Amino acid sequence: MWLENLQRTFLDWDAMAEILPIMLSTGLKNTLILAAASTVIGIIIGIILAVMGISRAAWLRVPARLYTDIFRGLPAIVTILLIGQGFAGLGRELFGPSPYPLGILALSLIAGAYIGEIFRAGIQSVPTGQMEACRALSMSYSQGMRLIVVPQGIRRVLPALVNQFISNVKDSSLIYFLGLLASEREIFRVGQDAAVVTGNLSPLLLAGIFYLVITVPLTHLVNHIDHRLRSGKRTTGAQPSSGLDEVDELGAATRNAEQTRFNGGSLSIRDLRLSYGPLEVLRGIDLEIPKGSVTCIVGPSGSGKSTLLRSLNRLVEMNGGQVMLDGTDIRGMKPETLRARVGMVFQHFNLFPDHTARENIMLSLTRIKGLPRAEARAIADARL
């Protein structure tokens, strides 16, 4: 007897079959629209919050922190009701009688707070040397963030973003509190209305199945993406069995690209001094480097070789002395102008891992010097 009651309550196939077309055409469509739109808008809000959150300026950092604390601290249903009912009059003027757009806005504001934290963590996980490499290539802060840091951060947090989309799919069921029109009902509201009409919970069970069909594959996709990002790309083909084999292969390689000519510059250093607070790192450095020459600076670790090179590119500012590049004092140049003329390779290289070796070389040629891609590619091939 109880089994029959259970079947009538949850497994009424006729009730499920009757509601299935509406669940597909109306409920599923609106759920995906709500989740996708709120995720896209939330990503835009999140990127802005992340950049503000890592800023050194307190007037940017503090508002971002307050926004995040408020919308992460409030229950989703409270935010939805505050936005949907509090701005109902404005919503009618802008969007008509439907609360649908306000529901998307509420979900977006909630998602933006979480996505902002996701992006902030992703950006801060990018090594600081990446931004320093951007500065060495004469990129501005905004260029470095847009071209290098943010793309790397997004790749690192892609699984978390998919998880946030899954949360938006489930949170979309709360929009029914705003009183959606019949054509705007999402999966839960379609199932609930049918459950009230039929007197059993089979339509709600069908709604739950729809949510599982959406979220479970995405969950496994997140796990797969996370595994791929952690394990890295697997190389295929034969690999050199030792370093000596690799050297032999490089020696036997033929160079197809034509060599490009560059005009070097002369460098004159007089009494260069540099200190970090009370600690004097460099003192009385004098050096003459003629045009077109190659100079090796040799010394033990910690003797200041890298610091000297960084001061020549103004990645760190000297405290005294004079550095002349082709007869021009570098302190009279804008740092970006100087760095566009002076190339630097870091001790740890700080190459951009999301770019190929060729793209690493082409980046400054195309983005900073404005060379055509074909010319930049030819120069890169000649340098490799």
C-alpha positions as CSV (number, residue, x, y, z in Angstrom):
1,M,0.0,0.0,0.0
2,W,2.7,2.4,1.0
3,L,4.6,1.5,-2.2
4,E,1.6,2.5,-4.3
5,N,1.2,5.8,-2.5
6,L,4.9,6.5,-3.0
7,Q,4.6,5.7,-6.7
8,R,1.5,7.9,-7.1
9,T,3.3,10.8,-5.2
10,F,6.7,10.7,-7.0
11,L,6.4,8.5,-10.1
12,D,3.2,9.5,-11.9
13,W,4.5,9.0,-15.4
14,D,1.4,10.6,-16.9
15,A,1.9,13.8,-15.0
16,M,5.5,13.9,-15.9
17,A,4.7,13.3,-19.6
18,E,2.1,16.0,-19.6
19,I,4.5,18.6,-18.2
20,L,7.6,17.5,-20.1
21,P,7.0,19.7,-23.2
22,I,6.5,22.9,-21.1
23,M,9.5,21.9,-19.0
24,L,11.7,21.8,-22.1
25,S,10.3,24.7,-24.0
26,T,9.8,27.2,-21.2
27,G,11.5,26.0,-17.9
28,L,14.8,24.8,-19.3
29,K,15.1,27.7,-21.7
30,N,14.5,30.3,-19.0
31,T,16.8,28.6,-16.5
32,L,19.7,28.6,-18.9
33,I,19.0,32.2,-19.9
34,L,19.0,33.3,-16.2
35,A,22.1,31.3,-15.4
36,A,24.1,32.3,-18.5
37,A,23.1,36.0,-18.4
38,S,23.9,36.3,-14.7
39,T,27.2,34.5,-15.1
40,V,28.3,36.8,-18.0
41,I,27.3,40.0,-16.2
42,G,28.8,38.6,-13.0
43,I,32.1,37.9,-14.8
44,I,32.2,41.6,-15.9
45,I,31.4,42.8,-12.4
46,G,33.9,40.3,-10.9
47,I,36.8,41.4,-13.1
48,I,36.2,45.0,-12.1
49,L,36.0,44.0,-8.4
50,A,39.2,41.9,-8.7
51,V,41.2,44.7,-10.3
52,M,39.9,47.1,-7.7
53,G,40.5,44.7,-4.9
54,I,44.3,44.3,-5.7
55,S,44.8,48.0,-6.3
56,R,47.1,49.9,-4.0
57,A,44.6,52.8,-3.8
58,A,42.4,52.5,-0.8
59,W,39.5,54.4,-2.5
60,L,39.3,51.5,-5.0
61,R,40.1,48.6,-2.6
62,V,37.7,49.5,0.2
63,P,34.5,49.8,-2.0
64,A,35.4,46.5,-3.6
65,R,35.7,44.8,-0.2
66,L,32.5,46.3,1.0
67,Y,30.6,45.1,-2.1
68,T,32.0,41.6,-1.7
69,D,31.2,41.4,2.0
70,I,27.6,42.6,1.5
71,F,26.6,40.4,-1.4
72,R,28.4,37.3,-0.1
73,G,27.0,37.8,3.4
74,L,23.3,38.3,2.4
75,P,21.2,35.2,1.7
76,A,20.5,35.0,-2.1
77,I,16.7,35.2,-1.5
78,V,17.1,38.4,0.5
79,T,19.1,40.1,-2.3
80,I,16.6,38.9,-4.9
81,L,13.6,40.3,-3.0
82,L,15.4,43.6,-2.2
83,I,16.3,44.1,-5.9
84,G,13.1,42.7,-7.4
85,Q,10.6,44.4,-5.0
86,G,12.7,47.5,-4.0
87,F,13.3,48.5,-7.7
88,A,10.0,47.2,-9.1
89,G,8.8,50.7,-10.0
90,L,12.0,51.5,-11.9
91,G,11.9,48.1,-13.5
92,R,8.4,48.7,-14.8
93,E,9.6,52.0,-16.4
94,L,12.6,50.4,-18.0
95,F,11.5,46.8,-18.8
96,G,7.8,46.8,-18.6
97,P,5.7,44.6,-16.1
98,S,8.1,41.7,-16.2
99,P,10.4,41.2,-13.1
100,Y,12.6,39.0,-15.3
101,P,15.4,41.6,-15.9
102,L,15.5,42.5,-12.2
103,G,15.9,38.8,-11.4
104,I,18.9,38.6,-13.8
105,L,20.3,41.7,-12.1
106,A,20.0,40.3,-8.6
107,L,21.6,37.0,-9.6
108,S,24.4,39.0,-11.4
109,L,25.1,41.1,-8.3
110,I,25.4,38.0,-6.2
111,A,27.5,36.1,-8.7
112,G,29.8,39.2,-9.2
113,A,30.8,39.1,-5.5
114,Y,31.9,35.5,-5.7
115,I,33.5,35.7,-9.1
116,G,35.4,38.8,-8.0
117,E,37.0,36.8,-5.2
118,I,37.7,34.0,-7.7
119,F,39.4,36.3,-10.1
120,R,41.3,38.1,-7.3
121,A,42.7,34.8,-6.0
122,G,43.5,33.8,-9.6
123,I,45.3,37.1,-10.4
124,Q,47.3,37.0,-7.1
125,S,48.4,33.4,-7.9
126,V,50.2,34.6,-11.0
127,P,53.9,35.1,-10.1
128,T,54.8,38.7,-9.5
129,G,57.7,38.3,-12.0
130,Q,55.1,38.2,-14.8
131,M,54.1,41.8,-14.2
132,E,57.7,42.8,-13.8
133,A,58.4,41.2,-17.2
134,C,55.5,43.3,-18.6
135,R,57.1,46.5,-17.2
136,A,60.5,45.5,-18.7
137,L,58.7,45.2,-22.1
138,S,57.4,48.8,-21.7
139,M,53.8,47.7,-21.1
140,S,51.6,49.9,-18.9
141,Y,49.9,48.5,-15.9
142,S,46.6,48.2,-17.8
143,Q,48.3,46.5,-20.7
144,G,50.1,44.0,-18.5
145,M,46.9,43.2,-16.6
146,R,44.8,42.9,-19.9
147,L,47.3,41.0,-22.0
148,I,49.2,38.8,-19.5
149,V,48.0,38.7,-15.9
150,V,44.2,38.5,-16.2
151,P,44.3,35.8,-19.0
152,Q,46.6,33.7,-16.9
153,G,44.4,34.2,-13.9
154,I,41.2,33.2,-15.8
155,R,42.9,30.0,-16.9
156,R,43.8,29.2,-13.3
157,V,40.2,29.7,-12.1
158,L,38.3,28.2,-14.9
159,P,37.0,25.3,-12.8
160,A,35.8,27.7,-10.1
161,L,33.9,29.7,-12.8
162,V,32.1,26.6,-14.0
163,N,31.2,25.9,-10.4
164,Q,29.8,29.4,-10.1
165,F,27.7,28.8,-13.2
166,I,26.3,25.6,-11.5
167,S,25.4,27.7,-8.5
168,N,23.6,30.2,-10.7
169,V,21.6,27.4,-12.3
170,K,20.4,26.4,-8.9
171,D,19.9,29.9,-7.6
172,S,17.7,30.7,-10.6
173,S,15.0,28.7,-8.9
174,L,14.6,31.5,-6.4
175,I,13.5,34.0,-9.0
176,Y,10.0,32.6,-8.8
177,F,9.5,34.7,-5.6
178,L,9.2,37.8,-7.9
179,G,6.1,36.4,-9.6
180,L,7.3,35.6,-13.2
181,L,4.9,35.6,-16.1
182,A,3.8,32.2,-17.5
183,S,6.3,32.4,-20.4
184,E,9.1,33.4,-18.0
185,R,8.9,30.5,-15.6
186,E,12.1,28.5,-14.9
187,I,12.3,24.8,-14.2
188,F,11.3,24.9,-10.6
189,R,8.3,27.2,-11.1
190,V,7.0,25.0,-14.0
191,G,7.3,21.9,-11.8
192,Q,5.8,23.6,-8.8
193,D,2.8,24.9,-10.7
194,A,2.2,21.4,-12.2
195,A,2.5,19.8,-8.8
196,V,-0.2,22.1,-7.4
197,V,-2.5,21.2,-10.3
198,T,-1.9,17.4,-10.3
199,G,-1.8,17.1,-6.5
200,N,1.5,15.0,-6.5
201,L,5.2,15.7,-6.5
202,S,6.1,14.0,-9.8
203,P,6.5,17.3,-11.7
204,L,8.8,18.5,-9.0
205,L,10.8,15.3,-9.2
206,L,11.1,15.9,-13.0
207,A,12.3,19.4,-12.3
208,G,15.0,17.9,-10.0
209,I,16.0,15.5,-12.7
210,F,16.4,18.4,-15.1
211,Y,18.7,20.2,-12.6
212,L,20.8,17.0,-12.3
213,V,21.0,16.7,-16.0
214,I,22.5,20.2,-16.2
215,T,24.7,20.2,-13.1
216,V,26.2,16.7,-13.0
217,P,27.9,16.7,-16.4
218,L,29.2,20.2,-15.6
219,T,30.6,18.9,-12.3
220,H,32.5,16.2,-14.1
221,L,33.7,18.8,-16.7
222,V,35.1,20.9,-13.8
223,N,37.0,17.8,-12.5
224,H,38.3,17.1,-16.0
225,I,39.4,20.7,-16.5
226,D,41.0,20.8,-13.1
227,H,42.9,17.6,-13.8
228,R,44.2,18.8,-17.1
229,L,45.3,22.2,-15.7
230,R,47.1,20.4,-12.8
231,S,48.8,17.8,-14.9
232,G,49.7,20.1,-17.7
233,K,50.0,19.3,-21.4
234,R,51.4,16.0,-22.3
235,T,54.1,16.0,-25.0
236,T,54.0,13.4,-27.7
237,G,56.6,12.0,-29.9
238,A,60.2,10.9,-29.2
239,Q,62.1,13.0,-26.6
240,P,65.9,13.3,-26.3
241,S,67.2,10.6,-23.9
242,S,69.8,13.0,-22.5
243,G,70.9,16.6,-22.5
244,L,73.8,15.7,-24.9
245,D,71.4,14.3,-27.4
246,E,69.4,17.5,-27.3
247,V,72.5,19.6,-27.9
248,D,73.4,17.4,-30.9
249,E,69.9,17.8,-32.3
250,L,70.1,21.6,-31.9
251,G,73.5,21.6,-33.6
252,A,72.2,19.7,-36.5
253,A,69.2,21.9,-36.9
254,T,69.1,24.2,-39.9
255,R,68.2,27.9,-39.7
256,N,65.6,29.0,-42.3
257,A,64.9,32.5,-41.1
258,E,66.9,35.4,-42.3
259,Q,69.0,37.2,-39.8
260,T,67.8,40.7,-38.9
261,R,70.0,43.6,-38.1
262,F,69.8,45.7,-35.0
263,N,71.6,48.9,-34.1
264,G,73.1,48.7,-30.7
265,G,73.5,51.7,-28.4
266,S,76.4,53.0,-26.2
267,L,76.0,53.0,-22.5
268,S,78.0,55.1,-20.0
269,I,77.6,54.7,-16.2
270,R,79.1,57.2,-13.8
271,D,79.1,56.8,-10.0
272,L,75.9,54.9,-9.9
273,R,74.5,54.5,-6.4
274,L,71.4,52.5,-5.3
275,S,70.0,51.7,-1.8
276,Y,67.0,50.0,-0.3
277,G,66.2,52.2,2.6
278,P,69.3,52.4,4.8
279,L,70.9,49.4,3.0
280,E,73.3,50.5,0.3
281,V,73.3,47.9,-2.5
282,L,75.4,49.6,-5.2
283,R,78.1,52.3,-4.7
284,G,80.3,54.1,-7.1
285,I,79.7,52.0,-10.2
286,D,81.5,53.2,-13.3
287,L,81.2,51.4,-16.6
288,E,81.6,52.1,-20.3
289,I,80.0,49.9,-22.9
290,P,80.7,50.9,-26.5
291,K,78.1,50.6,-29.2
292,G,77.9,47.1,-30.7
293,S,79.9,45.4,-28.0
294,V,79.2,42.5,-25.7
295,T,79.9,42.9,-22.0
296,C,79.8,40.2,-19.3
297,I,79.3,41.2,-15.7
298,V,80.7,38.4,-13.5
299,G,80.3,38.1,-9.7
300,P,79.1,35.9,-6.9
301,S,75.4,35.6,-6.0
302,G,74.1,38.6,-4.2
303,S,76.8,40.9,-5.5
304,G,74.3,43.2,-7.2
305,K,74.5,42.1,-10.9
306,S,70.7,41.8,-11.4
307,T,70.1,45.0,-9.4
308,L,72.5,46.9,-11.7
309,L,70.7,45.6,-14.8
310,R,67.3,46.4,-13.3
311,S,68.4,50.0,-12.5
312,L,69.5,50.4,-16.2
313,N,65.9,49.7,-17.2
314,R,64.5,51.7,-14.3
315,L,62.7,48.8,-12.8
316,V,64.3,50.1,-9.7
317,E,65.3,53.7,-9.4
318,M,69.0,54.7,-8.6
319,N,69.7,57.1,-5.8
320,G,72.5,58.9,-7.5
321,G,75.0,58.9,-10.4
322,Q,74.4,59.1,-14.1
323,V,73.5,56.6,-16.8
324,M,73.8,57.8,-20.4
325,L,72.2,55.8,-23.3
326,D,73.5,57.1,-26.6
327,G,74.4,60.4,-24.8
328,T,71.0,60.8,-23.2
329,D,70.5,60.7,-19.5
330,I,67.9,57.9,-18.8
331,R,66.4,59.7,-15.9
332,G,65.2,62.3,-18.3
333,M,63.3,59.7,-20.3
334,K,59.9,58.2,-19.5
335,P,60.4,54.7,-18.1
336,E,58.1,53.3,-20.9
337,T,60.2,55.1,-23.6
338,L,63.4,53.7,-22.1
339,R,62.1,50.2,-21.8
340,A,60.9,50.2,-25.4
341,R,64.6,50.7,-26.4
342,V,66.3,48.4,-23.8
343,G,65.7,44.7,-23.9
344,M,66.1,42.6,-20.8
345,V,66.0,38.9,-20.0
346,F,65.5,38.0,-16.3
347,Q,67.6,35.6,-14.3
348,H,64.5,33.3,-14.1
349,F,63.4,34.4,-17.6
350,N,59.8,35.1,-16.5
351,L,58.5,34.0,-19.9
352,F,54.7,34.2,-20.3
353,P,53.6,30.5,-20.0
354,D,50.4,31.0,-22.0
355,H,52.4,32.2,-25.0
356,T,54.7,30.1,-27.3
357,A,58.4,31.0,-27.5
358,R,57.7,32.9,-30.8
359,E,54.7,34.7,-29.3
360,N,56.8,35.8,-26.3
361,I,59.2,37.5,-28.7
362,M,56.5,38.9,-30.9
363,L,54.5,40.4,-28.1
364,S,56.5,43.6,-27.5
365,L,57.2,44.0,-31.2
366,T,53.5,44.1,-32.1
367,R,52.0,45.6,-29.0
368,I,54.7,48.1,-28.1
369,K,56.6,48.9,-31.3
370,G,53.5,48.4,-33.5
371,L,55.3,46.3,-36.1
372,P,53.2,44.2,-38.5
373,R,52.7,40.6,-37.4
374,A,54.6,39.3,-40.4
375,E,57.6,41.4,-39.7
376,A,57.5,40.6,-36.0
377,R,57.3,36.9,-36.8
378,A,60.3,37.1,-39.1
379,I,62.3,38.9,-36.3
380,A,61.2,36.3,-33.8
381,D,62.2,33.4,-36.1
382,A,65.6,35.0,-36.5
383,R,66.1,35.4,-32.8
384,L,65.1,31.8,-31.9
